[in-house]
Amino acid sequence: MMTLNYIIKPNPKNNPVYPYARTDYYFEIVDGDFTGIHFSFGEIDITINKEIVFDYNLLYIPEQVILTQELKELIGNILLEHIERGNYELDTK
């Protein structure tokens, strides 16, 4: 299993880091093959079969990072961790 080392950073509306992201927070992966990638979640739905379907936005991709299917799996695991913790609004307080 991939290590979930990341931090959540604010994207304040009055001075956004990513003004077109339309999110109050974004995630930065801080360890592993995808170190330095910034992303936010888009639409998240649960299907009739109780599967989670989600969109995400890659906000920053460092030059040395190679995108693979493992990135989507890592982002999915980050989402699951937050749902399990009850952080439905991705609130860091």
Secondary structure, DSSP 4 states (H G I P E B T S, - for coil): -----EEEEE--TTS-SSTTS--SEEEEE-SSTTTT-EEEEEEEEE-TTS-EEEEEEEEE--TT----HHHHHHHHHHHHHHHHHT-TT----
